[in-house]
């Protein structure tokens, strides 16, 4: 129950207009801090929902795959430059972001993660590694401004942030492939 309260507090703080404006004013902070924190707040609140309506999650997300697909779809959608840019100018897009990231992506990730096998978890990480490499190369190599509300320098910074995250994921996947984790469990 404490997790749900912490998740709700994080969500409320992120929704405060001064905090939201500050986090959205820098492109890399918007994409790599605000959005993951919204997902994390939903991840924490998910336990409360799992306890209140356990039948729904067991029926809808029995093996974790539907929840992972929902998580991937939402995260890919919010990685598109146009959708991220619209949150700054269109109020309904901002509301959609504050609803979908915590309550659809975060909750479905929490419900799915324990149900996935080790291979399933690594495949999910691999999917995001490829996505981050692709987005990093896109933001770095495109000479035009992809988001109207951010400078080209912000775009380059975000691209390098994506590439750095992807490299860290590759390091993790190599570590998992070459170590015997049963010795540490």
LUMTI-160425 format. One record per residue: residue number from 1; residue in one letter; x, y, z of N, C-alpha, C in turn. Coordinates in Angstrom, 2 decimals. Last residue first. Layout:
N
> n	res	nxx	nyy	nzz	caxx	cayy	cazz	cxx	cyy	czz
> NUM	A	X	Y	Z	X	Y	Z	X	Y	Z
...
// end
This chain:
185
> n	res	nxx	nyy	nzz	caxx	cayy	cazz	cxx	cyy	czz
> 185	X	21.44	-15.94	-6.91	20.04	-15.90	-6.46	19.82	-16.76	-5.25
> 184	X	23.94	-16.25	-7.92	23.69	-15.04	-7.11	22.27	-14.99	-6.56
> 183	X	23.99	-18.45	-9.50	24.94	-18.42	-8.39	24.64	-17.26	-7.43
> 182	X	22.31	-17.87	-11.57	21.80	-18.76	-10.51	22.74	-18.80	-9.31
> 181	X	23.58	-16.42	-13.50	22.89	-15.68	-12.44	22.35	-16.57	-11.34
> 180	X	26.41	-16.61	-15.01	25.45	-17.57	-14.47	24.77	-16.92	-13.27
> 179	X	27.09	-14.53	-17.84	27.20	-14.84	-16.42	26.12	-15.85	-16.03
> 178	X	26.69	-13.78	-20.47	27.94	-14.44	-20.12	28.12	-14.69	-18.63
> 177	X	24.20	-12.54	-20.75	24.53	-13.68	-21.62	25.74	-14.46	-21.13
> 176	X	24.32	-10.43	-18.96	23.37	-11.51	-18.71	23.73	-12.75	-19.52
> 175	X	26.28	-8.85	-20.28	26.50	-9.35	-18.91	25.59	-10.54	-18.62
> 174	X	24.91	-8.25	-22.61	26.15	-9.03	-22.69	26.46	-9.63	-21.33
> 173	X	22.84	-6.69	-21.51	22.51	-7.94	-22.21	23.74	-8.84	-22.36
> 172	X	24.33	-4.52	-20.44	23.55	-5.38	-19.57	23.25	-6.72	-20.24
> 171	X	25.39	-3.46	-22.82	26.30	-3.94	-21.77	25.56	-4.89	-20.82
> 170	X	22.99	-2.70	-24.03	23.82	-3.72	-24.66	24.79	-4.31	-23.63
> 169	X	22.23	-0.67	-22.27	21.39	-1.87	-22.40	22.17	-3.02	-23.05
> 168	X	24.23	1.19	-22.76	24.11	0.60	-21.42	23.25	-0.67	-21.45
> 167	X	23.58	1.80	-25.41	24.87	1.16	-25.11	24.83	0.51	-23.72
> 166	X	21.10	3.06	-25.01	21.17	1.82	-25.78	22.47	1.08	-25.50
> 165	X	21.91	5.33	-23.60	21.02	4.37	-22.97	21.08	3.03	-23.68
> 164	X	23.44	6.56	-25.62	24.07	6.17	-24.35	23.22	5.13	-23.63
> 163	X	21.45	7.06	-27.55	22.56	6.16	-27.85	23.25	5.67	-26.58
> 162	X	19.80	8.89	-26.14	19.27	7.61	-26.60	20.39	6.61	-26.87
> 161	X	21.66	10.96	-25.81	21.08	10.31	-24.63	20.48	8.95	-24.99
> 160	X	22.06	11.71	-28.42	23.19	11.11	-27.68	22.70	10.44	-26.41
> 159	X	19.46	12.74	-28.88	19.98	11.63	-29.67	21.14	10.93	-28.97
> 158	X	19.39	14.87	-27.09	18.49	13.74	-26.89	18.97	12.52	-27.67
> 157	X	21.32	16.49	-28.32	21.53	16.01	-26.95	20.64	14.80	-26.66
> 156	X	20.04	17.04	-30.75	21.30	16.30	-30.73	21.58	15.72	-29.34
> 155	X	17.84	18.50	-29.77	17.63	17.28	-30.52	18.89	16.41	-30.53
> 154	X	19.09	20.72	-28.74	18.35	19.84	-27.83	18.12	18.48	-28.48
> 153	X	20.01	21.77	-31.17	20.99	21.32	-30.16	20.32	20.41	-29.13
> 152	X	17.65	22.54	-32.36	18.37	21.43	-32.96	19.42	20.89	-31.98
> 151	X	15.16	23.27	-29.80	16.25	23.63	-30.70	16.91	22.37	-31.27
> 150	X	11.62	22.67	-29.73	12.96	22.48	-29.20	13.99	22.86	-30.25
> 149	X	9.19	22.83	-30.96	9.33	23.51	-29.67	10.73	23.37	-29.05
> 148	X	9.19	21.27	-33.23	9.13	22.72	-33.37	9.42	23.47	-32.09
> 147	X	11.31	18.60	-33.83	10.31	19.14	-32.90	10.35	20.66	-32.97
> 146	X	13.22	18.33	-35.83	12.11	17.39	-35.77	10.98	17.89	-34.87
> 145	X	15.05	20.25	-37.98	14.45	20.29	-36.65	13.21	19.39	-36.65
> 144	X	17.47	18.45	-39.96	16.36	19.39	-39.78	15.81	19.28	-38.36
> 143	X	19.37	16.48	-40.21	19.84	17.87	-40.08	18.72	18.89	-39.86
> 142	X	19.59	13.50	-38.55	18.64	14.33	-39.31	19.05	15.79	-39.13
> 141	X	21.39	12.29	-36.80	21.72	12.40	-38.21	20.76	13.23	-39.04
> 140	X	20.30	12.34	-34.19	21.64	12.88	-34.44	21.86	13.17	-35.93
> 139	X	17.76	11.21	-34.34	17.90	12.55	-33.78	19.26	13.17	-34.07
> 138	X	18.47	8.67	-35.48	17.54	9.60	-36.14	17.76	11.03	-35.65
> 137	X	20.14	7.54	-33.56	20.69	7.85	-34.89	19.79	8.82	-35.64
> 136	X	18.21	7.33	-31.49	19.44	8.10	-31.32	20.04	8.50	-32.65
> 135	X	16.35	5.60	-32.62	15.95	6.98	-32.30	17.18	7.87	-32.10
> 134	X	17.97	3.27	-32.87	17.32	3.89	-34.02	16.94	5.34	-33.77
> 133	X	18.68	2.78	-30.20	19.71	3.02	-31.21	19.12	3.74	-32.41
> 132	X	16.08	2.42	-29.16	16.90	3.55	-28.70	18.06	3.84	-29.65
> 131	X	15.28	0.08	-30.50	14.50	1.32	-30.63	15.35	2.53	-30.23
> 130	X	17.19	-1.72	-29.56	17.12	-1.41	-30.99	16.38	-0.10	-31.22
> 129	X	16.46	-1.66	-26.85	17.82	-1.33	-27.26	17.84	-0.93	-28.73
> 128	X	13.85	-2.56	-26.88	14.08	-1.16	-26.53	15.51	-0.73	-26.86
> 127	X	14.38	-5.22	-27.62	13.50	-4.39	-28.44	13.75	-2.92	-28.15
> 126	X	15.95	-6.04	-25.42	16.54	-5.97	-26.76	15.70	-5.11	-27.70
> 125	X	14.03	-6.01	-23.40	15.17	-5.09	-23.31	15.84	-4.94	-24.67
> 124	X	12.43	-8.09	-24.41	11.88	-6.75	-24.23	13.00	-5.71	-24.15
> 123	X	14.26	-10.20	-24.27	13.73	-9.79	-25.57	13.14	-8.39	-25.48
> 122	X	14.58	-10.37	-21.50	15.72	-9.97	-22.32	15.29	-9.54	-23.72
> 121	X	12.02	-11.25	-20.78	12.53	-9.98	-20.27	13.68	-9.46	-21.11
> 120	X	11.98	-13.72	-22.10	11.01	-12.68	-22.44	11.45	-11.31	-21.98
> 119	X	14.00	-15.08	-20.72	14.16	-14.79	-22.15	13.21	-13.69	-22.59
> 118	X	12.82	-15.29	-18.21	14.07	-14.54	-18.37	14.31	-14.17	-19.82
> 117	X	9.25	-14.81	-18.71	10.44	-15.62	-18.44	11.67	-14.74	-18.57
> 116	X	6.77	-12.77	-17.12	7.66	-13.07	-18.24	8.80	-13.97	-17.79
> 115	X	5.52	-12.12	-14.79	4.96	-13.23	-15.56	5.85	-13.64	-16.73
> 114	X	6.72	-9.87	-13.85	6.92	-11.12	-13.10	6.43	-12.34	-13.87
> 113	X	5.79	-7.98	-15.84	7.21	-8.27	-15.63	7.45	-9.60	-14.91
> 112	X	3.04	-7.41	-15.97	3.64	-8.35	-16.92	5.03	-8.82	-16.51
> 111	X	2.43	-5.52	-14.06	1.69	-6.78	-14.07	2.37	-7.83	-14.93
> 110	X	4.21	-3.48	-14.76	4.29	-4.11	-13.43	3.59	-5.47	-13.42
> 109	X	3.25	-2.83	-17.33	4.62	-3.32	-17.15	4.75	-4.05	-15.81
> 108	X	0.67	-1.91	-16.78	0.83	-3.14	-17.55	2.25	-3.70	-17.43
> 107	X	1.29	0.41	-15.30	0.52	-0.67	-14.68	0.71	-1.97	-15.45
> 106	X	2.74	1.93	-17.23	3.32	1.56	-15.94	2.62	0.38	-15.29
> 105	X	0.88	2.15	-19.45	2.23	1.60	-19.60	2.79	1.11	-18.27
> 104	X	-1.55	3.05	-18.17	-1.54	1.96	-19.14	-0.15	1.33	-19.23
> 103	X	-0.92	4.94	-16.23	-2.02	4.01	-15.99	-2.13	2.90	-17.02
> 102	X	1.38	6.49	-17.05	1.31	5.79	-15.77	0.29	4.66	-15.73
> 101	X	0.84	7.00	-19.92	2.13	6.53	-19.42	2.02	5.87	-18.04
> 100	X	-1.90	7.85	-20.18	-1.41	6.61	-20.78	-0.11	6.11	-20.18
> 99	X	-2.16	10.27	-18.70	-3.04	9.13	-18.46	-2.41	7.83	-18.96
> 98	X	-0.32	12.09	-19.54	-0.42	11.87	-18.10	-1.39	10.75	-17.74
> 97	X	-0.84	12.05	-22.31	0.45	11.58	-21.79	0.36	11.24	-20.32
> 96	X	-3.39	13.20	-22.34	-3.21	11.83	-22.81	-1.89	11.24	-22.30
> 95	X	-2.73	15.78	-21.52	-3.58	14.94	-20.67	-3.43	13.47	-21.04
> 94	X	-1.25	16.55	-23.78	-0.62	16.54	-22.45	-1.42	15.66	-21.48
> 93	X	-3.22	16.42	-25.71	-2.06	15.53	-25.82	-1.33	15.44	-24.48
> 92	X	-4.93	18.45	-24.86	-5.42	17.07	-24.84	-4.28	16.07	-24.97
> 91	X	-3.34	20.76	-25.31	-3.68	20.34	-23.94	-4.16	18.90	-23.87
> 90	X	-0.68	21.23	-27.34	-2.05	20.74	-27.35	-2.38	20.16	-25.97
> 89	X	1.98	21.95	-26.88	1.07	22.92	-27.50	-0.39	22.51	-27.45
> 88	X	3.40	19.92	-25.73	3.71	21.28	-25.31	2.72	22.30	-25.84
> 87	X	2.62	17.63	-26.95	2.28	17.77	-25.53	2.55	19.19	-25.03
> 86	X	3.71	17.71	-29.50	2.33	18.15	-29.31	1.95	18.33	-27.85
> 85	X	6.22	16.54	-29.16	6.13	17.97	-29.43	4.72	18.51	-29.17
> 84	X	5.57	13.87	-28.94	6.23	14.54	-27.81	6.10	16.05	-27.96
> 83	X	4.50	13.47	-31.48	3.64	13.32	-30.30	4.25	13.98	-29.08
> 82	X	6.76	13.96	-33.12	5.54	14.78	-33.26	4.65	14.67	-32.02
> 81	X	8.67	11.93	-32.41	8.91	13.36	-32.16	7.64	14.23	-32.20
> 80	X	7.77	9.06	-30.63	7.64	9.76	-31.91	7.79	11.26	-31.66
> 79	X	7.57	8.08	-28.14	8.92	8.34	-28.62	8.89	9.09	-29.96
> 78	X	4.97	7.45	-27.66	5.48	8.66	-27.02	6.93	8.95	-27.38
> 77	X	4.79	5.04	-29.15	3.98	6.21	-29.51	4.57	7.49	-28.92
> 76	X	6.46	3.36	-27.70	6.84	3.73	-29.07	6.07	4.98	-29.50
> 75	X	4.94	3.16	-25.34	6.28	3.76	-25.30	6.76	4.16	-26.69
> 74	X	2.61	1.91	-26.29	2.54	3.24	-25.67	3.90	3.91	-25.66
> 73	X	3.66	-0.52	-27.27	2.91	0.38	-28.14	2.88	1.80	-27.57
> 72	X	4.81	-1.64	-24.94	5.64	-1.31	-26.10	4.93	-0.30	-27.00
> 71	X	2.51	-2.01	-23.31	3.62	-1.18	-22.86	4.47	-0.72	-24.04
> 70	X	1.09	-3.84	-24.88	0.51	-2.53	-24.58	1.61	-1.56	-24.14
> 69	X	2.92	-5.98	-24.80	2.58	-5.34	-26.08	1.97	-3.96	-25.86
> 68	X	2.83	-6.53	-22.06	4.09	-6.08	-22.66	3.83	-5.41	-24.00
> 67	X	0.18	-7.39	-21.82	0.63	-6.21	-21.10	1.92	-5.65	-21.65
> 66	X	0.21	-9.75	-23.40	-0.62	-8.60	-23.78	-0.19	-7.29	-23.08
> 65	X	2.18	-11.31	-21.86	2.46	-10.84	-23.22	1.53	-9.69	-23.64
> 64	X	1.43	-12.34	-19.40	2.26	-11.14	-19.45	2.48	-10.56	-20.83
> 63	X	-0.39	-14.37	-19.18	1.02	-14.75	-19.34	1.96	-13.55	-19.47
> 62	X	-2.81	-12.90	-18.58	-2.47	-14.16	-17.92	-0.98	-14.51	-18.00
> 61	X	-4.27	-10.44	-18.69	-2.83	-10.51	-18.88	-2.26	-11.77	-18.22
> 60	X	-7.04	-10.76	-18.24	-6.56	-9.96	-19.37	-5.10	-10.22	-19.70
> 59	X	-7.27	-12.39	-15.96	-8.01	-12.71	-17.18	-7.40	-12.02	-18.40
> 58	X	-5.65	-11.16	-14.11	-5.44	-12.58	-14.40	-6.13	-12.97	-15.71
> 57	X	-6.71	-8.58	-14.07	-5.35	-8.77	-14.55	-5.08	-10.24	-14.89
> 56	X	-9.30	-9.16	-13.05	-9.11	-8.46	-14.32	-7.73	-8.72	-14.90
> 55	X	-8.88	-10.32	-10.56	-9.45	-11.10	-11.65	-9.25	-10.47	-13.00
> 54	X	-7.99	-8.27	-8.86	-7.05	-9.31	-9.32	-7.57	-10.12	-10.50
> 53	X	-8.51	-5.42	-8.04	-9.18	-6.15	-9.13	-8.27	-7.25	-9.68
> 52	X	-6.93	-4.77	-5.78	-8.35	-4.40	-5.83	-9.12	-5.19	-6.88
> 51	X	-4.34	-5.63	-6.34	-5.03	-6.16	-5.15	-6.52	-5.89	-5.20
> 50	X	-3.76	-4.18	-8.63	-3.71	-5.64	-8.69	-4.44	-6.26	-7.50
> 49	X	-3.91	-1.57	-7.64	-4.90	-2.03	-8.61	-4.93	-3.55	-8.71
> 48	X	-1.62	-1.63	-5.99	-2.94	-1.32	-5.42	-4.04	-1.83	-6.34
> 47	X	0.35	-2.05	-7.92	0.11	-3.07	-6.88	-1.25	-2.87	-6.23
> 46	X	0.44	0.29	-9.45	-0.16	-0.93	-10.01	-0.47	-1.96	-8.94
> 45	X	1.87	2.38	-8.44	0.44	2.35	-8.15	-0.21	1.04	-8.59
> 44	X	4.41	1.85	-9.55	4.21	1.77	-8.10	2.73	1.67	-7.73
> 43	X	3.86	2.22	-12.24	4.42	0.95	-11.80	4.20	0.78	-10.30
> 42	X	3.14	4.90	-12.23	2.12	3.89	-12.51	2.56	2.51	-12.08
> 41	X	5.68	5.93	-11.72	4.58	6.21	-10.78	3.44	5.22	-10.99
> 40	X	7.06	5.04	-14.00	7.43	4.53	-12.68	6.32	4.78	-11.66
> 39	X	5.86	6.61	-15.97	5.72	5.16	-16.03	6.02	4.55	-14.67
> 38	X	6.78	9.10	-15.04	5.34	8.84	-15.13	5.06	7.34	-15.19
> 37	X	9.51	8.72	-15.34	8.97	8.89	-13.99	7.45	8.70	-13.98
> 36	X	9.75	8.57	-18.15	10.00	7.37	-17.33	9.47	7.51	-15.89
> 35	X	8.94	11.33	-18.69	8.16	10.19	-19.18	8.47	8.90	-18.40
> 34	X	10.95	12.88	-17.34	9.53	13.01	-17.03	8.75	11.77	-17.46
> 33	X	13.40	11.74	-18.47	13.16	11.88	-17.04	11.67	11.93	-16.74
> 32	X	13.67	11.60	-21.21	14.39	10.61	-20.40	14.20	10.77	-18.90
> 31	X	12.02	13.66	-22.29	11.94	12.28	-22.79	12.55	11.27	-21.82
> 30	X	12.58	15.96	-20.73	11.20	15.59	-21.05	11.11	14.11	-21.41
> 29	X	15.32	15.99	-20.82	14.67	15.80	-19.52	13.23	15.38	-19.72
> 28	X	15.72	16.52	-23.51	16.20	15.26	-22.96	15.59	14.97	-21.59
> 27	X	14.47	19.13	-23.74	14.02	17.96	-24.50	14.47	16.64	-23.88
> 26	X	13.26	21.21	-21.33	14.49	20.65	-21.87	14.15	19.30	-22.48
> 25	X	10.68	21.73	-20.50	11.41	22.81	-21.16	12.73	22.35	-21.77
> 24	X	9.49	19.76	-19.04	9.25	19.76	-20.48	10.03	20.84	-21.22
> 23	X	10.20	20.39	-16.44	10.69	19.14	-17.03	10.53	19.11	-18.55
> 22	X	8.82	22.87	-16.15	10.28	22.79	-16.01	10.83	21.53	-16.69
> 21	X	6.14	22.08	-16.48	6.74	23.05	-17.40	8.27	22.99	-17.35
> 20	X	5.83	20.33	-14.30	5.66	19.83	-15.67	6.32	20.78	-16.67
> 19	X	6.24	22.16	-12.21	7.15	21.02	-12.37	7.06	20.48	-13.80
> 18	X	4.11	23.99	-12.57	5.50	24.45	-12.61	6.50	23.31	-12.84
> 17	X	1.77	22.13	-12.51	2.16	22.91	-13.69	3.59	23.44	-13.67
> 16	X	2.04	18.83	-11.32	2.00	20.24	-10.95	2.51	21.09	-12.12
> 15	X	2.56	16.26	-12.07	1.44	16.93	-12.72	1.32	18.40	-12.34
> 14	X	4.61	15.42	-10.43	4.89	15.57	-11.86	3.78	16.33	-12.58
> 13	X	3.17	15.29	-8.01	4.27	16.26	-8.16	4.58	16.49	-9.63
> 12	X	1.41	13.18	-8.63	0.88	14.52	-8.32	1.96	15.58	-8.49
> 11	X	3.24	11.06	-9.01	2.34	11.47	-10.09	1.82	12.89	-9.86
> 10	X	4.38	10.85	-6.48	5.23	11.16	-7.63	4.37	11.69	-8.78
> 9	X	2.03	10.14	-5.06	2.74	11.38	-4.75	3.66	11.80	-5.91
> 8	X	1.46	7.66	-6.24	0.50	8.76	-6.37	1.16	10.10	-6.07
> 7	X	3.72	6.22	-5.40	3.44	6.41	-6.82	2.49	7.56	-7.07
> 6	X	3.31	6.30	-2.64	4.50	6.93	-3.22	4.30	7.19	-4.70
> 5	X	0.93	4.82	-2.54	0.95	6.20	-2.05	2.15	6.95	-2.62
> 4	X	1.83	2.37	-3.52	0.78	3.10	-4.24	0.74	4.56	-3.81
> 3	X	3.65	1.64	-1.53	4.10	1.88	-2.90	3.10	2.71	-3.68
> 2	X	2.02	1.19	0.67	2.92	2.35	0.68	3.39	2.68	-0.72
> 1	X	0.82	-1.19	0.00	0.00	0.00	0.00	0.87	1.26	0.00
// end
